[in-house]
Amino acid sequence: MKIKDLVNYWDKHARGRLTRDAYYANLSDQHRKRLEKLAALYPMKSTQDLMRDLISAALDELETSFPYVQGSKVVAFDEDGFEIYEDSGMTPRFISLSQKHIQELKARQLESVA
């Protein structure tokens, strides 16, 4: 999700699971005031919800901004028959680590329910 898409997202109901882990951040006075103004625009959203959504959108945007680094392995061919090489940059590593941490969170949630 892009930052610019957040307004549309906030106008609809959010879906998905939340972890039980809490993270705390100290904001500058300027950012705190901006967050309060945003909360005034969306009174049905808590500042925690807004911060969570902003961080989530920033992480999604970060993932898509990693530059493609051509690897040496051909993984596919395009419609014109040209070779498509694996990405050996940050994206595959980031996705792999994300999946690993998601599985760990799911396992912890299952343990806490049992």
SEMARVEX-10204 format. One record per residue (C-alpha): residue number from 1; residue in three letters; x negated, y negated, z negated. Coordinates in Angstrom, 2 decimals, m for minus. Layout:
BEGIN
@seq=NUM | type=ALA | c1=X | c2=Y | c3=Z .
...
***
This chain:
BEGIN
@seq=1 | type=MET | c1=0.00 | c2=0.00 | c3=0.00 .
@seq=2 | type=LYS | c1=m1.31 | c2=m3.44 | c3=0.84 .
@seq=3 | type=ILE | c1=m1.14 | c2=m6.36 | c3=m1.54 .
@seq=4 | type=LYS | c1=1.16 | c2=m8.17 | c3=0.90 .
@seq=5 | type=ASP | c1=3.60 | c2=m5.22 | c3=0.72 .
@seq=6 | type=LEU | c1=4.04 | c2=m5.48 | c3=m3.05 .
@seq=7 | type=VAL | c1=6.93 | c2=m7.95 | c3=m2.88 .
@seq=8 | type=ASN | c1=8.95 | c2=m5.49 | c3=m0.79 .
@seq=9 | type=TYR | c1=7.94 | c2=m2.70 | c3=m3.15 .
@seq=10 | type=TRP | c1=9.00 | c2=m4.69 | c3=m6.21 .
@seq=11 | type=ASP | c1=12.34 | c2=m5.41 | c3=m4.63 .
@seq=12 | type=LYS | c1=13.05 | c2=m1.66 | c3=m4.53 .
@seq=13 | type=HIS | c1=12.97 | c2=1.01 | c3=m7.21 .
@seq=14 | type=ALA | c1=9.56 | c2=2.49 | c3=m7.93 .
@seq=15 | type=ARG | c1=8.98 | c2=6.20 | c3=m7.80 .
@seq=16 | type=GLY | c1=6.21 | c2=8.47 | c3=m8.96 .
@seq=17 | type=ARG | c1=4.70 | c2=9.79 | c3=m12.13 .
@seq=18 | type=LEU | c1=2.88 | c2=7.74 | c3=m14.67 .
@seq=19 | type=THR | c1=0.07 | c2=9.04 | c3=m16.80 .
@seq=20 | type=ARG | c1=0.18 | c2=8.70 | c3=m20.55 .
@seq=21 | type=ASP | c1=m3.24 | c2=7.07 | c3=m20.45 .
@seq=22 | type=ALA | c1=m3.27 | c2=3.35 | c3=m21.18 .
@seq=23 | type=TYR | c1=m5.87 | c2=0.94 | c3=m19.89 .
@seq=24 | type=TYR | c1=m6.46 | c2=m2.52 | c3=m21.27 .
@seq=25 | type=ALA | c1=m7.96 | c2=m5.51 | c3=m19.51 .
@seq=26 | type=ASN | c1=m8.81 | c2=m8.98 | c3=m20.70 .
@seq=27 | type=LEU | c1=m7.68 | c2=m11.51 | c3=m18.12 .
@seq=28 | type=SER | c1=m9.00 | c2=m15.00 | c3=m17.60 .
@seq=29 | type=ASP | c1=m6.62 | c2=m17.79 | c3=m18.56 .
@seq=30 | type=GLN | c1=m6.06 | c2=m18.52 | c3=m14.87 .
@seq=31 | type=HIS | c1=m5.11 | c2=m14.92 | c3=m14.07 .
@seq=32 | type=ARG | c1=m2.94 | c2=m14.62 | c3=m17.16 .
@seq=33 | type=LYS | c1=m0.99 | c2=m17.72 | c3=m16.11 .
@seq=34 | type=ARG | c1=m0.58 | c2=m16.39 | c3=m12.58 .
@seq=35 | type=LEU | c1=0.67 | c2=m13.08 | c3=m13.96 .
@seq=36 | type=GLU | c1=3.18 | c2=m14.92 | c3=m16.15 .
@seq=37 | type=LYS | c1=4.43 | c2=m16.86 | c3=m13.13 .
@seq=38 | type=LEU | c1=4.83 | c2=m13.62 | c3=m11.21 .
@seq=39 | type=ALA | c1=6.71 | c2=m12.09 | c3=m14.14 .
@seq=40 | type=ALA | c1=9.05 | c2=m15.09 | c3=m14.10 .
@seq=41 | type=LEU | c1=9.80 | c2=m14.36 | c3=m10.43 .
@seq=42 | type=TYR | c1=10.54 | c2=m10.71 | c3=m11.25 .
@seq=43 | type=PRO | c1=12.13 | c2=m10.70 | c3=m14.71 .
@seq=44 | type=MET | c1=13.11 | c2=m7.02 | c3=m14.41 .
@seq=45 | type=LYS | c1=9.41 | c2=m6.09 | c3=m14.20 .
@seq=46 | type=SER | c1=7.18 | c2=m6.17 | c3=m17.24 .
@seq=47 | type=THR | c1=3.72 | c2=m7.69 | c3=m16.98 .
@seq=48 | type=GLN | c1=2.36 | c2=m4.17 | c3=m17.46 .
@seq=49 | type=ASP | c1=4.40 | c2=m2.96 | c3=m14.46 .
@seq=50 | type=LEU | c1=3.15 | c2=m5.85 | c3=m12.37 .
@seq=51 | type=MET | c1=m0.46 | c2=m5.23 | c3=m13.35 .
@seq=52 | type=ARG | c1=m0.10 | c2=m1.52 | c3=m12.62 .
@seq=53 | type=ASP | c1=1.35 | c2=m2.23 | c3=m9.18 .
@seq=54 | type=LEU | c1=m1.30 | c2=m4.81 | c3=m8.38 .
@seq=55 | type=ILE | c1=m4.11 | c2=m2.45 | c3=m9.36 .
@seq=56 | type=SER | c1=m2.51 | c2=0.40 | c3=m7.43 .
@seq=57 | type=ALA | c1=m2.19 | c2=m1.73 | c3=m4.29 .
@seq=58 | type=ALA | c1=m5.76 | c2=m3.00 | c3=m4.66 .
@seq=59 | type=LEU | c1=m7.09 | c2=0.56 | c3=m4.96 .
@seq=60 | type=ASP | c1=m5.09 | c2=1.65 | c3=m1.89 .
@seq=61 | type=GLU | c1=m6.43 | c2=m1.30 | c3=0.06 .
@seq=62 | type=LEU | c1=m9.97 | c2=m0.61 | c3=m1.16 .
@seq=63 | type=GLU | c1=m9.74 | c2=2.97 | c3=0.09 .
@seq=64 | type=THR | c1=m8.73 | c2=1.84 | c3=3.57 .
@seq=65 | type=SER | c1=m11.48 | c2=m0.79 | c3=3.66 .
@seq=66 | type=PHE | c1=m14.37 | c2=1.65 | c3=3.33 .
@seq=67 | type=PRO | c1=m16.33 | c2=1.54 | c3=6.58 .
@seq=68 | type=TYR | c1=m16.37 | c2=4.58 | c3=8.83 .
@seq=69 | type=VAL | c1=m19.83 | c2=6.15 | c3=8.97 .
@seq=70 | type=GLN | c1=m20.23 | c2=8.61 | c3=11.82 .
@seq=71 | type=GLY | c1=m21.47 | c2=11.97 | c3=10.67 .
@seq=72 | type=SER | c1=m23.15 | c2=14.65 | c3=12.76 .
@seq=73 | type=LYS | c1=m20.29 | c2=17.18 | c3=12.82 .
@seq=74 | type=VAL | c1=m17.61 | c2=17.08 | c3=15.52 .
@seq=75 | type=VAL | c1=m14.22 | c2=17.59 | c3=13.85 .
@seq=76 | type=ALA | c1=m11.85 | c2=17.00 | c3=16.77 .
@seq=77 | type=PHE | c1=m11.44 | c2=15.66 | c3=20.28 .
@seq=78 | type=ASP | c1=m9.27 | c2=12.72 | c3=21.28 .
@seq=79 | type=GLU | c1=m6.71 | c2=12.74 | c3=24.10 .
@seq=80 | type=ASP | c1=m9.45 | c2=11.84 | c3=26.62 .
@seq=81 | type=GLY | c1=m11.68 | c2=14.70 | c3=25.47 .
@seq=82 | type=PHE | c1=m14.17 | c2=12.52 | c3=23.61 .
@seq=83 | type=GLU | c1=m15.68 | c2=13.88 | c3=20.43 .
@seq=84 | type=ILE | c1=m14.49 | c2=12.63 | c3=17.05 .
@seq=85 | type=TYR | c1=m17.13 | c2=12.92 | c3=14.36 .
@seq=86 | type=GLU | c1=m16.60 | c2=13.43 | c3=10.65 .
@seq=87 | type=ASP | c1=m16.70 | c2=10.41 | c3=8.40 .
@seq=88 | type=SER | c1=m19.78 | c2=10.67 | c3=6.21 .
@seq=89 | type=GLY | c1=m19.11 | c2=7.37 | c3=4.46 .
@seq=90 | type=MET | c1=m17.39 | c2=6.61 | c3=1.17 .
@seq=91 | type=THR | c1=m13.83 | c2=7.54 | c3=2.23 .
@seq=92 | type=PRO | c1=m14.14 | c2=11.36 | c3=2.06 .
@seq=93 | type=ARG | c1=m15.92 | c2=11.18 | c3=m1.29 .
@seq=94 | type=PHE | c1=m13.35 | c2=8.77 | c3=m2.70 .
@seq=95 | type=ILE | c1=m10.46 | c2=10.99 | c3=m1.53 .
@seq=96 | type=SER | c1=m12.14 | c2=14.10 | c3=m2.95 .
@seq=97 | type=LEU | c1=m12.69 | c2=12.46 | c3=m6.34 .
@seq=98 | type=SER | c1=m9.13 | c2=11.10 | c3=m6.33 .
@seq=99 | type=GLN | c1=m7.71 | c2=14.57 | c3=m5.71 .
@seq=100 | type=LYS | c1=m9.91 | c2=16.04 | c3=m8.42 .
@seq=101 | type=HIS | c1=m8.74 | c2=13.49 | c3=m10.99 .
@seq=102 | type=ILE | c1=m5.08 | c2=13.91 | c3=m9.97 .
@seq=103 | type=GLN | c1=m5.35 | c2=17.66 | c3=m10.57 .
@seq=104 | type=GLU | c1=m6.95 | c2=17.02 | c3=m13.98 .
@seq=105 | type=LEU | c1=m4.13 | c2=14.62 | c3=m14.91 .
@seq=106 | type=LYS | c1=m1.48 | c2=17.13 | c3=m13.82 .
@seq=107 | type=ALA | c1=m3.16 | c2=19.87 | c3=m15.87 .
@seq=108 | type=ARG | c1=m3.24 | c2=17.61 | c3=m18.96 .
@seq=109 | type=GLN | c1=0.43 | c2=16.74 | c3=m18.51 .
@seq=110 | type=LEU | c1=1.34 | c2=20.40 | c3=m18.28 .
@seq=111 | type=GLU | c1=m0.67 | c2=21.16 | c3=m21.43 .
@seq=112 | type=SER | c1=1.09 | c2=18.40 | c3=m23.36 .
@seq=113 | type=VAL | c1=4.52 | c2=19.73 | c3=m22.35 .
@seq=114 | type=ALA | c1=3.74 | c2=23.30 | c3=m23.36 .
***
